[in-house]
Amino acid sequence: MTSWQELPRAAFDLETTGRDPREARVVTASILLVDSEGSPLEHHEWLADPGMPIPDEAAAIHGMSTEHARTHGQPAAKVVLEVAAVLARLFDDGVPVLAFNARYDFTVLEREGERHGVSTPNPRPVLDPFIMDKQVDRYRRGKRTLTAMCAHYGIEFENAHTSAADVLATLRVAAVLAHRFTMLARPAEELHDAQLVWAERQAANFQEYLRRTDPTAVIECAWPVLPAGSPEKAQPPTVAVAAPALLNA
């Protein structure tokens, strides 16, 4: 069967108001669809008024202030509806959607859909370079942010922490991974199922590591969407498996 990187694929990224994917609001969104050769077919961009002040910490990272979003952004409900519609069409067509640290972006989208009464698609097939990289090179030291991975794999990455730049970097990182590690060069549906197992194992291993010093540590294992409700214990944002988009790049 044909491997995913030999077919059209898309990438999806959000920049938001905060670290907790269950509470964060969408500020910017990007979806980039490319053909089998990696040439752009569609490029969608959104700026939303999240309906709440954008914290200074978030604005400093992605560059969108509360004033700018209120003046130039579309209503959040409209943005969520349009993003969900594009993703639904891609998934219905069998197009894999890449998302770096997919747990964050798809959880934000689902929770936003619930807030605004918008139906969001079942995310499948999803390809997550964060999960894939940890599986194929699990003992590599150092950070695994999108910026760090681009540096490691020799990929140029400008304007980090903007959703438009992040989707392009995500596609490039994933392509390099599939080229270097043959176990990742498989049909998208098959790779999606493999990541379900890998994500759970990675979370369990990390939780075991943390419990050497904190017996109550909890790492969420669901992928690519976290369930509604809060985890038993808040995760340290710099190490949590569900680390947010604010930290991805």
C-alpha positions as CSV (number, residue, x, y, z in Angstrom):
1,M,0.0,0.0,0.0
2,T,1.1,3.6,-0.6
3,S,2.8,5.5,2.2
4,W,1.3,8.7,3.4
5,Q,4.2,10.9,2.3
6,E,3.6,9.9,-1.3
7,L,0.1,11.3,-1.3
8,P,-1.6,14.7,-0.6
9,R,-1.5,15.6,3.1
10,A,-2.3,18.6,5.2
11,A,-1.0,20.3,8.4
12,F,-3.0,22.1,11.1
13,D,-1.9,24.5,13.8
14,L,-3.4,26.8,16.3
15,E,-2.1,29.7,18.4
16,T,-4.2,30.4,21.5
17,T,-4.7,32.3,24.7
18,G,-3.1,29.8,27.1
19,R,-1.5,26.6,28.1
20,D,-4.4,24.4,29.1
21,P,-6.0,22.9,26.0
22,R,-9.3,22.5,27.7
23,E,-9.5,26.2,28.6
24,A,-7.5,27.9,25.8
25,R,-9.3,30.0,23.1
26,V,-8.3,30.1,19.4
27,V,-6.4,33.2,18.3
28,T,-5.0,32.1,15.0
29,A,-5.4,29.0,12.9
30,S,-3.7,27.6,9.8
31,I,-4.3,24.7,7.5
32,L,-2.0,23.9,4.6
33,L,-2.8,21.2,2.1
34,V,0.0,20.0,-0.2
35,D,0.1,17.5,-3.0
36,S,2.2,14.3,-3.2
37,E,5.3,16.4,-4.1
38,G,4.8,18.9,-1.3
39,S,3.5,21.8,-3.4
40,P,0.7,23.8,-1.9
41,L,-2.9,23.1,-3.0
42,E,-4.8,25.1,-0.4
43,H,-3.7,27.5,2.4
44,H,-6.3,28.7,4.9
45,E,-5.6,31.3,7.6
46,W,-7.8,32.7,10.3
47,L,-7.5,35.4,13.0
48,A,-10.2,35.2,15.8
49,D,-11.4,37.5,18.5
50,P,-11.3,34.9,21.3
51,G,-13.8,36.9,23.3
52,M,-11.5,37.3,26.2
53,P,-8.2,39.2,26.9
54,I,-5.1,37.5,25.5
55,P,-2.6,37.1,28.3
56,D,0.6,39.0,27.9
57,E,2.6,35.7,28.0
58,A,0.6,34.4,25.0
59,A,0.8,37.6,23.1
60,A,4.5,37.8,23.5
61,I,4.9,34.4,21.9
62,H,2.6,34.6,18.9
63,G,2.4,38.4,18.5
64,M,-1.3,38.8,18.6
65,S,-2.5,41.3,21.2
66,T,-6.1,41.6,22.6
67,E,-6.6,44.9,20.8
68,H,-5.4,43.5,17.4
69,A,-7.6,40.4,17.7
70,R,-10.6,42.5,18.7
71,T,-10.1,44.9,15.8
72,H,-9.1,42.6,13.0
73,G,-10.3,39.1,14.1
74,Q,-13.5,37.3,13.2
75,P,-15.9,36.1,15.9
76,A,-14.5,33.0,17.5
77,A,-17.6,30.9,16.6
78,K,-17.2,31.7,12.9
79,V,-13.5,30.8,12.9
80,V,-14.2,27.5,14.8
81,L,-17.0,26.7,12.3
82,E,-14.8,27.3,9.3
83,V,-11.7,25.5,10.7
84,A,-13.9,22.5,11.6
85,A,-15.5,22.5,8.1
86,V,-12.1,22.4,6.3
87,L,-10.8,19.6,8.6
88,A,-14.0,17.6,8.2
89,R,-13.6,17.8,4.4
90,L,-10.0,16.6,4.6
91,F,-10.7,13.7,6.9
92,D,-13.8,12.7,4.8
93,D,-11.5,12.6,1.8
94,G,-9.0,10.4,3.6
95,V,-6.4,13.1,3.7
96,P,-4.0,12.8,6.7
97,V,-3.7,15.9,8.8
98,L,-0.4,16.5,10.5
99,A,-0.3,18.4,13.8
100,F,2.7,18.8,16.0
101,N,1.7,17.7,19.5
102,A,-1.8,16.9,18.2
103,R,-3.3,16.5,21.6
104,Y,-3.1,20.2,22.2
105,D,-4.6,21.5,18.9
106,F,-7.4,19.0,18.5
107,T,-8.4,19.3,22.2
108,V,-8.6,23.1,21.9
109,L,-10.7,22.8,18.8
110,E,-13.1,20.3,20.3
111,R,-13.5,22.3,23.5
112,E,-14.1,25.5,21.4
113,G,-16.7,23.6,19.4
114,E,-18.5,22.7,22.6
115,R,-18.4,26.4,23.7
116,H,-19.8,27.7,20.4
117,G,-22.2,24.9,19.5
118,V,-20.1,23.8,16.6
119,S,-19.7,20.2,15.5
120,T,-16.0,19.2,15.2
121,P,-14.8,16.3,13.1
122,N,-13.4,13.0,14.5
123,P,-9.7,13.5,13.9
124,R,-8.6,10.6,11.8
125,P,-6.1,10.0,10.3
126,V,-3.8,12.3,12.2
127,L,0.0,12.2,12.0
128,D,2.0,13.7,14.9
129,P,5.7,14.3,14.4
130,F,6.1,14.8,18.2
131,I,4.9,11.2,18.9
132,M,6.7,9.8,15.9
133,D,10.0,11.3,16.8
134,K,9.9,10.1,20.4
135,Q,9.1,6.6,19.1
136,V,11.9,6.3,16.5
137,D,14.6,8.2,18.5
138,R,13.5,7.7,22.1
139,Y,16.8,8.1,23.8
140,R,17.9,11.4,22.1
141,R,18.7,14.0,24.7
142,G,17.4,17.6,24.5
143,K,14.1,19.3,23.8
144,R,11.5,18.0,21.4
145,T,9.8,21.3,20.5
146,L,9.2,22.0,16.9
147,T,12.0,24.5,16.9
148,A,14.4,22.0,18.4
149,M,13.4,19.3,16.0
150,C,13.8,21.6,13.0
151,A,17.3,22.3,14.2
152,H,18.1,18.7,14.8
153,Y,16.9,17.6,11.3
154,G,18.4,20.6,9.5
155,I,15.2,22.3,8.5
156,E,15.0,26.0,8.1
157,F,12.3,27.5,10.4
158,E,11.5,31.2,10.4
159,N,8.7,33.0,12.2
160,A,8.3,30.3,14.8
161,H,5.1,30.5,17.0
162,T,3.0,31.7,14.1
163,S,0.5,29.2,12.9
164,A,1.4,29.7,9.2
165,A,5.1,29.0,9.8
166,D,4.3,26.1,12.1
167,V,2.2,24.1,9.6
168,L,5.0,24.3,7.0
169,A,7.6,23.3,9.5
170,T,5.4,20.4,10.7
171,L,5.1,19.1,7.1
172,R,8.9,19.3,6.6
173,V,9.8,17.6,9.8
174,A,7.4,14.8,9.1
175,A,8.8,14.3,5.6
176,V,12.3,14.0,7.0
177,L,11.2,11.5,9.7
178,A,9.5,9.3,7.1
179,H,12.6,9.4,4.9
180,R,15.0,8.5,7.7
181,F,12.9,6.0,9.5
182,T,11.2,3.4,7.3
183,M,8.8,2.3,10.0
184,L,7.1,5.6,9.6
185,A,6.6,5.2,5.8
186,R,3.3,3.4,5.8
187,P,-0.4,4.2,5.0
188,A,-1.8,7.0,7.1
189,E,-4.5,4.9,8.7
190,E,-2.0,2.3,9.8
191,L,0.3,5.0,11.2
192,H,-2.6,6.6,13.1
193,D,-3.3,3.3,14.8
194,A,0.3,2.8,15.7
195,Q,0.5,6.3,17.2
196,L,-2.4,5.5,19.5
197,V,-0.2,2.7,21.0
198,W,3.0,4.8,21.0
199,A,1.3,7.8,22.7
200,E,-0.1,5.7,25.5
201,R,3.3,4.0,26.1
202,Q,5.2,7.2,26.0
203,A,2.8,8.8,28.6
204,A,3.1,5.7,30.8
205,N,6.9,5.7,30.7
206,F,7.0,9.4,31.4
207,Q,4.6,9.1,34.3
208,E,6.7,6.3,35.7
209,Y,9.8,8.5,35.5
210,L,8.1,11.4,37.2
211,R,6.8,9.2,40.0
212,R,10.3,8.5,41.1
213,T,10.2,11.9,42.8
214,D,6.5,12.6,42.8
215,P,4.3,9.6,43.5
216,T,1.1,11.5,42.6
217,A,2.3,12.6,39.1
218,V,-0.3,12.0,36.3
219,I,0.4,12.1,32.6
220,E,-2.5,11.9,30.3
221,C,-2.3,9.2,27.6
222,A,-5.3,10.0,25.3
223,W,-4.4,10.9,21.8
224,P,-5.2,12.9,19.6
225,V,-7.9,14.5,21.8
226,L,-7.9,14.7,25.5
227,P,-11.2,13.9,27.2
228,A,-13.3,16.6,28.8
229,G,-12.6,17.3,32.4
230,S,-9.5,18.0,34.3
231,P,-6.7,15.5,34.9
232,E,-6.1,14.3,38.5
233,K,-3.2,16.6,38.9
234,A,-2.0,19.6,36.8
235,Q,0.9,18.8,34.6
236,P,4.2,20.8,34.6
237,P,3.8,22.7,31.3
238,T,7.4,22.2,30.3
239,V,7.2,18.5,30.5
240,A,3.6,17.4,30.2
241,V,2.8,15.1,27.3
242,A,-0.1,17.4,26.5
243,A,2.2,20.4,26.3
244,P,0.4,23.3,24.6
245,A,1.0,25.1,21.4
246,L,2.6,28.0,23.4
247,L,5.5,25.6,24.0
248,N,5.5,23.6,20.8
249,A,7.8,25.8,18.9
